[in-house]
């Protein structure tokens, strides 16, 4: 009897070698081999491509780095600041490759590894829109694969790009940026200010009124009372290293020119930026991301998703302005679901 049992067990084992793996690659997504396939002949650069762009009568080198390969989902990342570097997006590496999603780091002119003209004439929103378009063309992104994610200042840039060039897009993500700088300024003054310790708020107001922004007391007050509550919701000593590294490389000339010197509100060239009335023009699928503790009004972010033609809203209830870090799972799950839904035509 045992002899026949062994024969049966042996047959089962033999047959099991012919069965397909339990977790085969999804039929509609890249395989591990294709996701990491070389995209060109010759020396491999780990996805880095330096793009010469002509702007303002000059030629500058713009640094980009592609991670992975997916012919149908290519996500270009626009960092905030203005003036931060791409590095705070490095959290994407812990989530998107497992889903087969290609993403592209991109240091805007004046930031990170890209050239810095050291000329405020180049810190101009329409010029940056054209720069994104030149980068798109150089990377061969198109309406069948091109998703654009803009965070903070990158959300302004992303929306302005979509208003002019949305025919090139497959999907748009606006993360943690209201579509009206005057309304953002009012939210900071009328809502966020009222949540602060009155003595700390008065200290901030006094320093700003004196135009004494280099006073070390300014950051001493802002860090515990504003940054740790509304920028990255954890003690500064515990901020993720890529965030610290990116913030440490900020182009202050670009930041002050566009944003203004105040950390509590907005000034500079973006002070009157407002595209609320134009949002119904946006027909490409759009995800807006807000956070309960953000510097940006989450209710405004929710409204934006209803103002565009095809919108979805994602709330990060435990997050702040950097909710890709301080409410990470909510952020990444929502972003991945949006990308996949648009790709499948289910949005």
C-alpha positions as CSV (number, residue, x, y, z in Angstrom):
1,X,0.0,0.0,0.0
2,X,2.8,2.3,0.9
3,X,4.4,1.6,-2.5
4,X,1.3,3.0,-4.4
5,X,1.3,6.0,-2.0
6,X,4.9,6.8,-2.9
7,X,4.1,6.6,-6.6
8,X,1.2,9.0,-6.2
9,X,3.3,11.5,-4.2
10,X,6.1,11.2,-6.8
11,X,3.7,12.0,-9.6
12,X,2.4,15.1,-7.8
13,X,5.9,16.3,-7.2
14,X,6.8,15.8,-10.9
15,X,3.7,17.6,-12.0
16,X,4.3,20.5,-9.7
17,X,7.5,21.3,-11.7
18,X,5.3,22.0,-14.7
19,X,3.0,24.4,-12.8
20,X,3.5,28.1,-13.5
21,X,4.9,30.2,-10.6
22,X,2.3,31.3,-8.1
23,X,3.1,35.0,-8.5
24,X,3.7,35.6,-12.3
25,X,4.1,39.1,-13.6
26,X,0.8,40.8,-14.3
27,X,-0.2,40.5,-17.9
28,X,-0.8,44.2,-18.2
29,X,2.4,45.3,-16.5
30,X,6.2,45.1,-17.0
31,X,8.2,42.1,-15.9
32,X,11.1,42.5,-13.6
33,X,13.5,42.2,-16.5
34,X,11.7,44.7,-18.7
35,X,11.3,47.2,-15.9
36,X,15.1,47.4,-15.4
37,X,16.0,46.9,-19.1
38,X,18.6,49.2,-20.6
39,X,17.1,52.0,-22.6
40,X,20.0,52.7,-24.9
41,X,23.1,51.1,-26.2
42,X,26.6,51.9,-25.0
43,X,27.6,53.0,-21.5
44,X,24.8,52.7,-19.0
45,X,24.2,55.7,-16.7
46,X,21.7,54.3,-14.2
47,X,19.0,56.3,-15.9
48,X,20.6,59.7,-15.7
49,X,20.1,61.9,-18.7
50,X,21.4,65.5,-18.9
51,X,19.2,67.5,-21.2
52,X,20.5,70.7,-22.9
53,X,17.7,73.3,-22.9
54,X,17.7,76.7,-24.6
55,X,16.1,79.4,-22.6
56,X,16.5,83.1,-22.3
57,X,19.0,83.1,-25.2
58,X,21.3,80.7,-23.4
59,X,21.8,76.9,-23.2
60,X,21.7,75.1,-19.8
61,X,22.1,71.5,-18.7
62,X,19.1,70.0,-16.9
63,X,19.6,66.9,-14.9
64,X,17.1,64.0,-14.9
65,X,17.2,60.4,-13.8
66,X,14.7,57.7,-14.8
67,X,14.0,54.8,-12.5
68,X,12.5,51.8,-14.1
69,X,10.8,51.4,-17.4
70,X,7.0,51.2,-18.1
71,X,5.9,52.1,-21.6
72,X,2.4,53.1,-20.2
73,X,3.1,54.8,-16.9
74,X,5.9,57.4,-16.8
75,X,5.7,59.8,-13.8
76,X,7.7,63.0,-14.0
77,X,8.2,64.6,-10.5
78,X,8.2,68.3,-9.9
79,X,9.6,69.3,-6.5
80,X,8.6,72.3,-4.4
81,X,10.3,75.2,-2.8
82,X,10.7,76.9,-5.1
83,X,14.3,75.9,-5.1
84,X,14.4,72.5,-3.4
85,X,16.1,69.5,-5.1
86,X,14.6,66.3,-6.3
87,X,16.0,64.3,-3.4
88,X,13.0,64.5,-1.1
89,X,11.2,62.3,-3.7
90,X,13.5,59.4,-3.0
91,X,10.7,57.8,-0.9
92,X,9.2,56.8,-4.2
93,X,11.9,54.1,-4.6
94,X,10.3,52.2,-1.7
95,X,6.9,52.0,-3.3
96,X,6.7,52.5,-7.1
97,X,9.1,49.9,-8.4
98,X,7.2,47.1,-6.7
99,X,4.2,48.3,-8.8
100,X,6.1,48.5,-12.0
101,X,5.7,52.3,-12.2
102,X,8.4,54.3,-13.9
103,X,9.2,57.6,-12.4
104,X,11.6,60.4,-13.3
105,X,13.6,62.7,-11.0
106,X,14.1,66.2,-12.5
107,X,16.1,69.1,-11.0
108,X,14.6,72.3,-12.3
109,X,16.9,75.1,-13.6
110,X,18.8,76.6,-10.6
111,X,18.4,73.5,-8.4
112,X,20.3,70.3,-7.5
113,X,22.5,68.9,-10.3
114,X,21.1,71.2,-13.0
115,X,22.8,74.4,-14.0
116,X,22.3,77.5,-12.0
117,X,22.4,80.8,-14.0
118,X,22.5,82.8,-10.8
119,X,20.2,85.3,-12.4
120,X,16.8,86.1,-11.1
121,X,15.5,86.8,-14.6
122,X,15.3,83.1,-15.1
123,X,13.1,82.6,-12.0
124,X,9.9,83.0,-14.0
125,X,6.8,80.7,-14.1
126,X,6.2,80.9,-17.8
127,X,9.8,80.1,-18.5
128,X,9.7,77.1,-16.2
129,X,6.6,75.8,-18.1
130,X,8.5,75.9,-21.3
131,X,11.4,74.1,-19.6
132,X,9.0,71.2,-18.5
133,X,7.9,71.0,-22.2
134,X,11.5,70.8,-23.4
135,X,12.2,68.0,-20.8
136,X,9.1,66.1,-21.9
137,X,10.2,66.1,-25.5
138,X,13.7,65.0,-24.6
139,X,12.4,62.1,-22.6
140,X,9.9,61.1,-25.2
141,X,6.9,61.4,-22.9
142,X,3.5,61.6,-24.5
143,X,-0.3,61.4,-24.0
144,X,-0.1,57.6,-23.9
145,X,2.3,57.5,-20.9
146,X,3.0,60.9,-19.4
147,X,1.9,61.6,-15.8
148,X,2.9,64.8,-14.1
149,X,3.1,65.1,-10.3
150,X,3.7,68.6,-8.9
151,X,4.2,69.1,-5.1
152,X,3.9,72.6,-3.5
153,X,5.5,75.0,-5.9
154,X,5.7,72.1,-8.3
155,X,1.9,72.0,-8.1
156,X,1.7,75.6,-9.4
157,X,4.1,74.6,-12.2
158,X,2.2,71.4,-13.0
159,X,-1.1,73.2,-13.2
160,X,0.3,75.9,-15.4
161,X,1.8,73.3,-17.7
162,X,-1.5,71.4,-17.9
163,X,-3.4,74.6,-18.7
164,X,-1.1,75.1,-21.8
165,X,-0.1,71.6,-22.7
166,X,-2.6,69.1,-21.3
167,X,-2.9,67.4,-24.7
168,X,0.5,65.8,-23.9
169,X,-0.7,64.4,-20.6
170,X,-2.2,61.1,-19.6
171,X,-2.8,62.2,-16.0
172,X,-2.1,65.1,-13.6
173,X,-1.4,65.0,-9.8
174,X,-1.5,68.3,-7.8
175,X,0.0,67.6,-4.4
176,X,-0.3,70.0,-1.4
177,X,-0.8,73.2,-3.4
178,X,-3.9,75.5,-3.5
179,X,-4.8,77.1,-6.9
180,X,-4.8,80.6,-5.5
181,X,-1.9,82.1,-3.7
182,X,-4.0,84.9,-2.2
183,X,-6.3,82.3,-0.7
184,X,-3.3,80.4,0.6
185,X,-2.1,83.6,2.2
186,X,-5.5,84.1,3.9
187,X,-5.6,80.5,5.1
188,X,-2.2,81.0,6.8
189,X,-3.3,84.2,8.4
190,X,-6.9,83.4,9.4
191,X,-6.6,79.6,10.2
192,X,-3.0,78.5,10.8
193,X,-2.1,81.6,12.8
194,X,-4.9,81.0,15.2
195,X,-3.6,77.5,16.0
196,X,-0.2,78.9,17.1
197,X,0.9,79.9,20.5
198,X,0.1,83.7,20.7
199,X,3.6,84.6,22.0
200,X,5.3,82.6,19.3
201,X,3.1,84.2,16.6
202,X,3.8,87.6,17.9
203,X,7.6,86.9,17.8
204,X,7.2,85.8,14.1
205,X,5.2,88.9,13.3
206,X,7.7,91.2,15.0
207,X,10.6,89.7,13.1
208,X,8.8,89.9,9.7
209,X,7.7,93.5,10.4
210,X,11.3,94.4,11.0
211,X,12.4,92.6,7.8
212,X,14.9,90.8,10.0
213,X,14.6,87.4,8.3
214,X,18.3,86.5,9.1
215,X,17.6,86.7,12.8
216,X,18.3,83.2,14.2
217,X,15.3,83.6,16.5
218,X,13.0,83.4,13.4
219,X,13.8,79.8,12.7
220,X,14.0,79.0,16.4
221,X,10.3,80.0,16.7
222,X,9.1,78.6,13.3
223,X,10.7,75.1,13.7
224,X,8.7,73.8,16.7
225,X,5.6,76.0,16.2
226,X,5.2,75.7,12.4
227,X,7.5,73.4,10.6
228,X,7.0,70.4,13.0
229,X,3.3,70.9,12.9
230,X,2.6,71.8,9.3
231,X,5.6,71.1,7.1
232,X,6.8,67.6,8.2
233,X,4.9,66.4,11.2
234,X,7.6,65.0,13.4
235,X,10.5,66.4,15.5
236,X,13.0,68.1,13.3
237,X,15.7,65.8,14.6
238,X,13.8,62.9,13.2
239,X,13.1,64.3,9.7
240,X,14.0,61.8,7.0
241,X,17.5,62.2,5.7
242,X,16.4,62.9,2.0
243,X,14.2,65.7,3.3
244,X,17.0,67.2,5.3
245,X,19.4,66.8,2.4
246,X,16.9,68.5,-0.1
247,X,16.1,71.3,2.2
248,X,19.8,71.9,2.9
249,X,20.4,72.5,-0.8
250,X,17.6,74.9,-1.4
251,X,18.4,77.8,-3.8
252,X,17.5,80.8,-1.6
253,X,17.6,83.3,-4.4
254,X,15.0,81.3,-6.3
255,X,12.9,80.8,-3.2
256,X,12.8,84.4,-2.1
257,X,12.2,85.7,-5.6
258,X,9.2,83.5,-6.2
259,X,7.9,82.7,-2.7
260,X,9.1,85.8,-0.8
261,X,11.2,85.9,2.5
262,X,8.3,85.0,4.8
263,X,7.8,81.4,5.9
264,X,4.3,82.2,7.0
265,X,2.5,83.2,3.9
266,X,3.5,84.0,0.4
267,X,4.9,87.0,-1.5
268,X,7.4,87.4,-4.3
269,X,6.4,86.9,-7.9
270,X,3.8,84.2,-7.0
271,X,1.9,86.4,-4.6
272,X,-1.1,87.1,-7.0
273,X,-1.1,83.7,-8.8
274,X,-4.6,82.4,-9.1
275,X,-6.1,80.0,-11.7
276,X,-9.3,79.0,-9.9
277,X,-11.5,80.3,-12.7
278,X,-9.5,78.2,-15.3
279,X,-9.8,74.8,-13.6
280,X,-12.8,73.7,-15.7
281,X,-10.5,73.8,-18.7
282,X,-8.6,70.8,-17.3
283,X,-10.0,67.6,-18.9
284,X,-7.2,65.2,-18.2
285,X,-7.7,62.9,-15.2
286,X,-6.5,64.8,-12.1
287,X,-5.7,63.7,-8.6
288,X,-5.5,66.4,-5.9
289,X,-3.8,65.5,-2.6
290,X,-4.3,67.4,0.6
291,X,-3.5,66.8,4.3
292,X,-5.3,67.6,7.4
293,X,-2.4,69.4,9.0
294,X,-1.0,71.0,5.8
295,X,-0.1,74.6,5.2
296,X,-2.6,74.4,2.4
297,X,-6.3,74.2,3.1
298,X,-7.4,70.6,2.5
299,X,-11.0,71.7,1.8
300,X,-9.6,73.8,-1.0
301,X,-7.7,70.8,-2.4
302,X,-11.0,68.8,-2.2
303,X,-12.8,71.5,-4.1
304,X,-10.1,71.6,-6.9
305,X,-11.0,67.9,-7.6
306,X,-14.6,69.0,-8.3
307,X,-13.6,72.0,-10.4
308,X,-11.7,70.1,-13.0
309,X,-13.6,67.8,-15.4
310,X,-12.2,64.5,-14.2
311,X,-11.1,64.8,-10.6
312,X,-10.3,62.7,-7.6
313,X,-9.4,63.8,-4.1
314,X,-7.0,62.1,-1.7
315,X,-6.9,63.2,2.0
316,X,-3.9,62.3,4.2
317,X,-5.5,62.6,7.6
318,X,-2.3,62.3,9.6
319,X,-0.1,64.3,7.2
320,X,1.1,67.8,6.7
321,X,2.8,69.5,3.7
322,X,5.3,66.6,3.3
323,X,2.6,63.9,3.6
324,X,4.6,61.6,1.2
325,X,6.7,61.2,4.4
326,X,4.5,61.8,7.4
327,X,1.4,60.0,6.1
328,X,3.3,57.8,3.7
329,X,1.0,54.8,3.3
330,X,-2.1,56.8,2.6
331,X,-0.2,59.0,0.1
332,X,1.4,56.1,-1.8
333,X,-1.6,53.9,-1.8
334,X,-3.8,56.7,-3.2
335,X,-1.2,57.7,-5.8
336,X,-0.7,54.2,-7.1
337,X,-4.4,53.5,-7.3
338,X,-4.9,56.7,-9.3
339,X,-2.1,55.8,-11.8
340,X,-3.4,52.3,-12.3
341,X,-7.0,53.4,-12.6
342,X,-6.2,55.9,-15.3
343,X,-4.0,53.4,-17.1
344,X,-6.8,50.8,-17.1
345,X,-9.3,53.4,-18.3
346,X,-11.3,53.0,-15.1
347,X,-11.2,56.6,-14.1
